Amino acid sequence: MKLFGSYTSPFVRHCRILLLETKTACEFIETDQAASAVQSPTKRVPFLEDGDVFLTDSSAIIKHLREKAGQTWMATAKELDEYCLANTALETTVNLFFLKRDGVDTDAFEYTRRQAVRIQSTLEELNKLNLPTQAPYNDAQLRLACYLGWALFRKRITLDNLPNLQAFLAGINQHPPFVETMPPA
């Protein structure tokens, strides 16, 4: 099995955490944007090769890895909804990050301003969740942690006035697979 990705991608990080938690043998192959544009039809990371299985989305990869380990992925609709909520904030924040990096003034457009408001309102909703401060973590919580870690690393959000998210992140920052997959400084 081979997982292709970057050390800074929050989507890849979630896959790497799961590989560590399930003790699944897998070769990690660092891949940049140019290589992923050639190797994956989505032109992004992660993507996974497992024999004749080729997956191009982190959610599909996580489901595949859970099933390989004999585990359930998204046991309830509520867990799936929390995963989707975190994923919406993550994808929106990533999109605004890349737009800004490419020189787009995201404050100049109603659409991108609306996306910034979406991020904040989603963070406020996520702050209302009953979140654990120690393992085990489900995939909704791992996705949320990967998002928060990445967004803080990239200086895209603040957790000021979000004490529940602060406590959750402080707890998961002690979880060995989360610590081991932190982006390089």
C-alpha positions in Angstrom: 0.0 0.0 0.0 1.2 3.5 -0.9 -0.1 6.8 0.4 0.9 9.9 -1.7 0.8 13.3 -0.1 2.5 16.2 1.6 3.5 16.6 5.2 1.6 19.8 5.6 -1.8 18.7 4.1 -4.5 18.3 6.8 -6.3 15.8 4.5 -3.1 13.7 4.3 -2.5 14.1 8.0 -5.8 12.5 8.8 -4.9 9.5 6.7 -1.5 9.3 8.3 -3.0 9.4 11.8 -5.3 6.5 10.9 -2.4 4.5 9.6 -0.6 4.9 12.9 -3.6 4.2 15.0 -4.5 1.0 13.1 -0.8 0.0 12.7 -1.4 -0.5 9.0 1.8 -0.9 6.9 2.0 1.7 4.2 4.7 3.5 2.3 4.3 7.3 2.5 5.5 9.0 -0.7 5.9 12.7 -0.4 4.3 14.3 -3.5 4.1 17.9 -4.6 1.5 19.7 -6.7 3.2 19.0 -10.0 3.4 15.2 -9.3 -0.2 15.0 -8.1 -1.4 16.9 -11.2 0.0 14.0 -13.2 -0.8 11.1 -11.0 -4.3 11.9 -9.7 -7.3 12.9 -11.7 -8.3 15.3 -8.9 -4.8 16.9 -9.2 -4.4 17.0 -5.4 -3.3 14.9 -2.4 -3.9 12.5 -0.9 -4.3 9.5 -3.1 -3.8 5.9 -2.3 -2.7 2.8 -4.1 -3.6 -0.5 -2.5 -3.2 -3.3 -5.0 -5.8 -2.7 -7.6 -7.6 -0.1 -5.5 -6.8 3.5 -6.4 -8.5 6.2 -4.2 -8.3 9.9 -4.8 -10.1 11.5 -1.8 -9.2 11.5 1.9 -12.7 10.5 3.0 -12.7 7.4 0.7 -9.1 6.5 1.9 -10.2 6.8 5.5 -13.2 4.6 4.9 -11.0 2.0 3.1 -8.4 2.0 5.9 -11.1 1.7 8.6 -12.7 -1.3 6.8 -9.3 -2.9 6.2 -8.7 -2.7 10.0 -12.1 -4.2 10.7 -13.5 -0.9 12.1 -16.5 1.1 11.3 -16.3 4.5 9.6 -19.0 6.9 10.6 -21.1 4.9 13.0 -24.0 7.5 13.2 -25.5 10.3 11.1 -24.5 12.7 13.8 -20.9 11.7 13.6 -21.0 12.1 9.8 -22.6 15.5 10.1 -19.9 16.6 12.5 -17.3 15.3 10.1 -18.9 17.2 7.2 -19.1 20.4 9.3 -15.4 20.2 10.1 -14.6 19.3 6.4 -16.7 22.3 5.2 -14.6 24.7 7.4 -11.4 22.9 6.2 -12.1 23.1 2.5 -13.3 26.7 2.7 -10.2 27.8 4.7 -7.9 25.9 2.3 -9.5 27.5 -0.7 -9.2 31.0 0.7 -5.6 30.2 1.7 -4.6 29.3 -1.9 -6.5 32.3 -3.3 -4.6 34.6 -1.0 -1.3 32.9 -1.8 -2.0 33.4 -5.5 -2.5 37.1 -4.9 -6.3 37.4 -4.8 -7.6 40.1 -2.5 -10.2 37.9 -0.8 -11.7 41.0 0.9 -12.5 42.5 -2.4 -15.3 40.0 -3.4 -18.6 39.3 -1.8 -18.2 35.6 -2.4 -14.9 35.3 -0.6 -16.1 37.6 2.2 -19.1 35.2 2.6 -16.7 32.3 2.8 -14.7 34.0 5.6 -18.0 34.4 7.5 -18.8 30.8 6.8 -15.5 29.8 8.4 -16.2 31.8 11.6 -19.8 30.6 12.0 -18.7 27.0 11.5 -16.0 27.4 14.1 -18.6 28.8 16.5 -20.9 25.8 15.8 -18.0 23.3 16.2 -17.2 25.0 19.5 -20.6 23.8 20.8 -19.9 20.1 20.3 -19.2 17.8 23.1 -15.5 17.1 22.4 -13.2 14.7 24.2 -9.9 15.9 25.6 -8.3 12.4 25.4 -8.3 9.4 23.1 -10.0 7.6 21.6 -11.1 10.0 18.9 -13.6 9.3 16.1 -13.0 10.4 12.5 -15.1 13.6 12.9 -12.9 14.6 15.8 -9.7 13.7 14.0 -10.8 15.7 10.9 -11.6 18.7 13.2 -8.2 18.4 14.9 -6.4 18.2 11.5 -8.3 21.3 10.4 -7.5 23.3 13.5 -3.9 22.2 13.5 -3.4 23.2 9.9 -5.4 26.5 10.1 -3.4 27.6 13.1 -0.1 26.5 11.5 -1.0 28.6 8.4 -2.3 31.4 10.6 -5.8 31.3 9.0 -7.9 31.2 12.1 -7.8 32.1 15.8 -9.4 30.1 18.6 -9.9 33.3 20.7 -13.4 33.1 22.4 -13.7 29.4 21.4 -12.7 27.7 24.7 -14.2 24.3 23.9 -12.1 24.0 20.7 -9.0 25.2 22.7 -9.5 22.5 25.3 -10.1 19.9 22.6 -6.9 20.9 20.7 -4.9 20.9 23.9 -6.0 17.4 24.6 -5.4 16.0 21.1 -2.0 17.7 21.1 -1.0 14.9 23.6 -2.2 12.1 21.3 0.9 10.4 20.0 -0.3 9.8 16.4 -1.4 13.5 16.2 2.0 14.6 17.6 3.9 12.3 15.2 2.1 13.8 12.2 2.6 17.5 13.0 3.8 19.5 10.0 7.5 20.2 10.0 8.4 23.6 11.5 
